[in-house]
Amino acid sequence: MQALVRCLDLFCGAGGASLGLCRAGFDVTGVDINPQPRYICRKFIRGDALAQDLTGFDFVWASPPCQHYSGMSGCRNGLRETYPDLIGPVRDMLTTWGGPWIIENVMGAPLRNPVVLCGEMFGLKTYRHRQFESNLPLTAPPHPGFRKNKSLFIFIKKGWLARFVHTRLTFPAKVSKKP
């Protein structure tokens, strides 16, 4: 019987990525600074992901908090700076460790040569794009394209029109104050 690959899921939260890794056959241990009473897998460590000992693990998945890079954190002056910028420290930790790793985050996060994936690429009805950086070669399946008549969320603030379409933010279409 082949041993399962020991995987560490850093910043695991309730275990969304952990569940996928478990279903793929990994032996997953989740790490999060917050208690996770409903963590989806069996092994959980409450602690600082950046201080976690990576010894003994075959693979590390990291999903650092995304608020610093999220488009919505720019909606109020100074809001972005209240959230930690963790991509660099996580990358440094994983690179120093030397084993295989993946960092996942939102569009706009400063990942290096990321592969972009969307739920629609896998037949899911979710259109959130996510970036993945790794020290392993990654490829993305073809994107099937968006169906017509998708929802367009329009936010108007201070005379500027911002259109959010599938996490893409486009500026500036000036909203005319004249009729």
Residue, then its C-alpha position, 0 to 999 in steps of 0.5 A: m500500500q502506497a503512503l499518502v502524500r503529507c500535505l500542509d494547508l497553511f491559512c486553511g480556514a474551515g478547509g475548502a482547499s483541504l477538502g479538495l486535497c483530501r479528495a485528491g488523496f493527500d493526507v492533509t493537516g490544516v494550519d490557521i491562527n483562528p480556531q476552526p471548530r468545523y475544519i473539514c479534515r481530521k488534522f488541524i493545528r491552531g497557530d501562526a502559519l508563518a511560524q509553522d515547521l514544514t519538516g516532514f511534509d511532502f507538499v505545502w498549499a498556502s492561501p494567505p489572507c487576500q484582503h490586502y490585494s482585493g479590489m474592495s479594499g481600495c473602496r476606502n482610503g487607508l483600508r488596504e493598509t489595515y490588512p497584512d501583506l503576506i505573499g512575500p513572507v509566505r513565498d520566502m518561507l516556502t522557497t527556503w523550505g525547498g519542497p513543492w508548494i503552491i500559493e493561491n490568491v485573488m486576482g491582483a495579488p503579486l504572484r509570480n508567473p501565476v496560472v489563473l483558474c476559474g470554476e467554469m474551467f471545471g464545469l462549476k457554476t462559479y466565476r471567481h478567478r484565482q491565481f496560483e504560483s508554484n515552484l512546480p510547472l502549472t498549466a491551466p485548462p482552456h477557459p470555456g468563455f463566459r455565457k452572455n447576459k452575465s450579471l454586471f455589478i455597477f458601483i457609483k462613487k464620487g462621480w466615477l463608474a467602476r464596473f466589476v465583471h468577474t473580478r475585473l475592475t475597469f476604470p475610468a468611465k466618468v459619470s456625467k453629472k449633466p443630464 
